[in-house]
Amino acid sequence: MDYGLYSYSFDDLEVPVRSLEQKKVFDSAKFRYPSRMVFSKTPEVDEAQAIHLNEYFLYDTINGKRAKIVLPKQIGSGLIGIHFPEVDQKGTRLTIYGHNLDTLQQFATYKLFQSIRFR
């Protein structure tokens, strides 16, 4: 759990997708791109469908607050979490997450996310 102005937002889970042509340009310039960067024939489609990610991202409103929910694509392997980018007028954030949960744990955690209430 992480609570504060700089709470973890899952942004590092996102992976940039670039075209194969861009890879050629990067390679010819000896550009050192991030290891998580993906190159594709159809980068716009692949990025929009997020087929290269290990997690699903959902957005919901829970108790009147906007939330980003992360679920692993493979149960038992990956991250499940919820991030509220603004829980008060000061910009305080709240993030709750777990790793490698089994089916029952993941279901209980998701139910817990739905039960969160703010004053």
HUGI-V113692 format. One record per backbone hydrogen bond with DSSP energy under -1.0 kcal/mol. NH is the residue of the N-H (numbers start at 1). CO is the residue of the C=O. E is the energy in kcal/mol with one decimal. If there is no record, write none. Layout:
nh=NH co=CO e=E
nh=NH co=CO e=E
//
This chain:
nh=2 co=95 e=-3.1
nh=4 co=93 e=-2.3
nh=13 co=10 e=-1.7
nh=14 co=11 e=-1.2
nh=18 co=38 e=-2.9
nh=20 co=40 e=-1.1
nh=23 co=19 e=-1.5
nh=24 co=20 e=-1.8
nh=25 co=21 e=-1.9
nh=26 co=22 e=-3.0
nh=27 co=23 e=-3.1
nh=28 co=24 e=-2.5
nh=29 co=25 e=-1.8
nh=30 co=27 e=-1.1
nh=31 co=26 e=-3.0
nh=33 co=31 e=-1.1
nh=37 co=34 e=-1.6
nh=38 co=16 e=-2.7
nh=40 co=18 e=-2.3
nh=46 co=42 e=-2.6
nh=47 co=43 e=-2.6
nh=48 co=44 e=-2.2
nh=49 co=45 e=-2.3
nh=50 co=46 e=-1.1
nh=51 co=46 e=-1.0
nh=53 co=50 e=-1.2
nh=56 co=71 e=-3.6
nh=58 co=69 e=-3.0
nh=60 co=67 e=-2.2
nh=62 co=65 e=-2.9
nh=65 co=62 e=-1.9
nh=67 co=60 e=-3.1
nh=68 co=83 e=-2.7
nh=69 co=58 e=-3.3
nh=70 co=81 e=-2.9
nh=71 co=56 e=-2.3
nh=73 co=54 e=-2.6
nh=76 co=101 e=-1.1
nh=77 co=74 e=-2.0
nh=80 co=98 e=-2.4
nh=81 co=70 e=-2.4
nh=82 co=96 e=-2.7
nh=83 co=68 e=-2.5
nh=84 co=94 e=-3.4
nh=87 co=92 e=-3.3
nh=91 co=88 e=-1.4
nh=93 co=4 e=-2.8
nh=94 co=84 e=-1.9
nh=95 co=2 e=-2.8
nh=96 co=82 e=-2.3
nh=98 co=80 e=-2.7
nh=100 co=78 e=-2.9
nh=106 co=102 e=-2.8
nh=107 co=103 e=-2.4
nh=108 co=104 e=-2.5
nh=109 co=105 e=-2.4
nh=110 co=106 e=-2.4
nh=111 co=107 e=-2.2
nh=112 co=108 e=-2.1
nh=113 co=109 e=-2.2
nh=114 co=110 e=-1.6
nh=116 co=113 e=-1.2
//
